[in-house]
Amino acid sequence: MLDFDENIARDPHLRQKNAVLSERSFRQRITESWPDLTGVESFFIDRQPYADGIVVVTELQRSRMGSFSQHEVLVARTNDGWRVVSPPPDEGL
Protein backbone atom coordinates (compact mmCIF):
# COMPACT_ATOMS: atom_id res chain seq x y z
CA MET A 1 0.00 0.00 0.00
CA LEU A 2 2.93 2.33 0.64
CA ASP A 3 3.90 2.05 -3.03
CA PHE A 4 0.33 2.78 -4.11
CA ASP A 5 -0.60 5.69 -1.83
CA GLU A 6 1.32 6.54 1.33
CA ASN A 7 -1.64 8.42 2.84
CA ILE A 8 -3.99 5.47 2.44
CA ALA A 9 -1.40 3.14 3.99
CA ARG A 10 -1.28 5.28 7.11
CA ASP A 11 -5.06 5.53 7.56
CA PRO A 12 -6.11 2.78 10.05
CA HIS A 13 -9.70 2.66 8.75
CA LEU A 14 -8.58 2.18 5.14
CA ARG A 15 -5.95 -0.39 6.16
CA GLN A 16 -8.66 -2.37 7.98
CA LYS A 17 -11.00 -2.15 5.00
CA ASN A 18 -8.21 -3.26 2.67
CA ALA A 19 -7.36 -6.19 4.97
CA VAL A 20 -10.99 -7.36 5.02
CA LEU A 21 -11.27 -7.15 1.23
CA SER A 22 -7.92 -8.90 0.71
CA GLU A 23 -8.88 -11.71 3.07
CA ARG A 24 -12.26 -12.13 1.39
CA SER A 25 -10.60 -12.33 -2.05
CA PHE A 26 -7.99 -14.82 -0.81
CA ARG A 27 -10.61 -17.06 0.82
CA GLN A 28 -12.71 -17.06 -2.35
CA ARG A 29 -9.73 -17.99 -4.56
CA ILE A 30 -8.46 -20.71 -2.23
CA THR A 31 -11.96 -22.20 -1.80
CA GLU A 32 -12.48 -22.36 -5.57
CA SER A 33 -9.16 -24.13 -6.18
CA TRP A 34 -8.16 -25.84 -2.94
CA PRO A 35 -4.74 -27.52 -3.37
CA ASP A 36 -4.39 -31.27 -2.95
CA LEU A 37 -1.93 -31.65 -0.06
CA THR A 38 -2.28 -35.41 0.31
CA GLY A 39 1.10 -36.80 1.37
CA VAL A 40 2.71 -33.40 1.89
CA GLU A 41 4.58 -32.91 5.16
CA SER A 42 5.36 -29.50 6.65
CA PHE A 43 7.95 -28.62 9.29
CA PHE A 44 8.74 -25.24 10.83
CA ILE A 45 12.51 -25.19 11.20
CA ASP A 46 13.25 -21.61 12.27
CA ARG A 47 11.64 -18.49 13.74
CA GLN A 48 13.21 -15.02 13.73
CA PRO A 49 11.88 -11.63 14.96
CA TYR A 50 10.78 -9.35 12.10
CA ALA A 51 8.78 -6.41 13.51
CA ASP A 52 6.69 -5.61 16.56
CA GLY A 53 4.50 -8.69 17.13
CA ILE A 54 5.53 -10.30 13.82
CA VAL A 55 8.04 -13.09 13.22
CA VAL A 56 9.41 -14.86 10.17
CA VAL A 57 8.98 -18.61 10.21
CA THR A 58 10.89 -20.86 7.86
CA GLU A 59 8.80 -23.75 6.63
CA LEU A 60 10.27 -26.86 5.03
CA GLN A 61 7.84 -28.90 2.95
CA ARG A 62 8.33 -32.45 1.73
CA SER A 63 6.20 -33.28 -1.31
CA ARG A 64 4.55 -36.65 -1.82
CA MET A 65 7.25 -37.34 -4.45
CA GLY A 66 10.00 -36.74 -1.86
CA SER A 67 11.30 -33.37 -3.00
CA PHE A 68 11.78 -30.52 -0.54
CA SER A 69 10.99 -26.82 -0.72
CA GLN A 70 11.60 -24.06 1.78
CA HIS A 71 9.45 -20.95 2.33
CA GLU A 72 9.53 -17.98 4.64
CA VAL A 73 6.25 -16.58 5.95
CA LEU A 74 5.44 -13.60 8.18
CA VAL A 75 3.18 -14.60 11.08
CA ALA A 76 1.70 -12.82 14.10
CA ARG A 77 0.42 -14.16 17.41
CA THR A 78 -3.23 -13.17 17.92
CA ASN A 79 -5.86 -13.92 20.54
CA ASP A 80 -6.89 -16.84 18.30
CA GLY A 81 -3.33 -18.19 17.95
CA TRP A 82 -0.66 -17.74 15.27
CA ARG A 83 -1.91 -16.35 11.95
CA VAL A 84 -0.14 -15.86 8.63
CA VAL A 85 0.33 -12.21 7.81
CA SER A 86 1.94 -12.54 4.37
CA PRO A 87 4.97 -13.76 2.53
CA PRO A 88 8.01 -11.55 3.19
CA PRO A 89 8.52 -8.59 0.84
CA ASP A 90 10.18 -9.33 -2.52
CA GLU A 91 13.36 -7.56 -1.43
CA GLY A 92 13.82 -10.26 1.20
CA LEU A 93 14.46 -10.03 4.90
C-alpha positions in Angstrom: 0.0 0.0 0.0 2.9 2.3 0.6 3.9 2.1 -3.0 0.3 2.8 -4.1 -0.6 5.7 -1.8 1.3 6.5 1.3 -1.6 8.4 2.8 -4.0 5.5 2.4 -1.4 3.1 4.0 -1.3 5.3 7.1 -5.1 5.5 7.6 -6.1 2.8 10.1 -9.7 2.7 8.7 -8.6 2.2 5.1 -6.0 -0.4 6.2 -8.7 -2.4 8.0 -11.0 -2.1 5.0 -8.2 -3.3 2.7 -7.4 -6.2 5.0 -11.0 -7.4 5.0 -11.3 -7.1 1.2 -7.9 -8.9 0.7 -8.9 -11.7 3.1 -12.3 -12.1 1.4 -10.6 -12.3 -2.0 -8.0 -14.8 -0.8 -10.6 -17.1 0.8 -12.7 -17.1 -2.3 -9.7 -18.0 -4.6 -8.5 -20.7 -2.2 -12.0 -22.2 -1.8 -12.5 -22.4 -5.6 -9.2 -24.1 -6.2 -8.2 -25.8 -2.9 -4.7 -27.5 -3.4 -4.4 -31.3 -3.0 -1.9 -31.6 -0.1 -2.3 -35.4 0.3 1.1 -36.8 1.4 2.7 -33.4 1.9 4.6 -32.9 5.2 5.4 -29.5 6.6 8.0 -28.6 9.3 8.7 -25.2 10.8 12.5 -25.2 11.2 13.3 -21.6 12.3 11.6 -18.5 13.7 13.2 -15.0 13.7 11.9 -11.6 15.0 10.8 -9.3 12.1 8.8 -6.4 13.5 6.7 -5.6 16.6 4.5 -8.7 17.1 5.5 -10.3 13.8 8.0 -13.1 13.2 9.4 -14.9 10.2 9.0 -18.6 10.2 10.9 -20.9 7.9 8.8 -23.8 6.6 10.3 -26.9 5.0 7.8 -28.9 2.9 8.3 -32.4 1.7 6.2 -33.3 -1.3 4.5 -36.7 -1.8 7.2 -37.3 -4.4 10.0 -36.7 -1.9 11.3 -33.4 -3.0 11.8 -30.5 -0.5 11.0 -26.8 -0.7 11.6 -24.1 1.8 9.4 -21.0 2.3 9.5 -18.0 4.6 6.3 -16.6 6.0 5.4 -13.6 8.2 3.2 -14.6 11.1 1.7 -12.8 14.1 0.4 -14.2 17.4 -3.2 -13.2 17.9 -5.9 -13.9 20.5 -6.9 -16.8 18.3 -3.3 -18.2 18.0 -0.7 -17.7 15.3 -1.9 -16.3 12.0 -0.1 -15.9 8.6 0.3 -12.2 7.8 1.9 -12.5 4.4 5.0 -13.8 2.5 8.0 -11.5 3.2 8.5 -8.6 0.8 10.2 -9.3 -2.5 13.4 -7.6 -1.4 13.8 -10.3 1.2 14.5 -10.0 4.9 
